[in-house]
Amino acid sequence: MMGQATLFLTVGLPCTGKTTAARRIEIEQEALRLTKDEWVKALYGPENPPSAGDVIEGRLIQIGLRALELGTNVVIDFGLWDRNERSALRQAAADLGVAVQMRYFELTLTEQRRRRDRRQAAAPHTTWPMSDRDLAEWAERFDIPTPGELDGSEPVDNPPAGFTTWDGWRRHRWPSTVC
């Protein structure tokens, strides 16, 4: 590897500013930006099939890890709601010897709804419908990153039960094909 690349992870719920920040990182850090929603929209239009989204994420992660190996900065723009997802990517970066910068985006529910409404009115082709109930349910499922996770001072957790490595968990979580 020619120079140490950095893996940037955008973490947060919908409408919190992740993609706007990812676009800024892409330019400022000369990073390859991998935004799942753009790929799902390009391939499926108004549909958002969960199984296909997981495969797209998996493929984009493969591309991102290869770019990191080649010394290119990468920004993963998926939301990464689950701590295990973040841990798997932090470990993949460590295995490659690259740095990780995690950026967490949070807003009040009122501001999140305002942004959702504005986006759906101004650019409905770039998003999917999200109800207030969806936003509330997603917030309940979201694992808020710890300060140590965000600044990198906290070690990566061990893989979940049933997995001996994060690489194995990552391949299970983000399959390479639609089954």
Summary of the structure (lengths in Angstrom):
residues: 179
radius of gyration: 16.1
end to end distance: 34.8
largest distance: 47.5
contacts: 521
relative contact order: 0.21
helix: 53%
strand: 15%
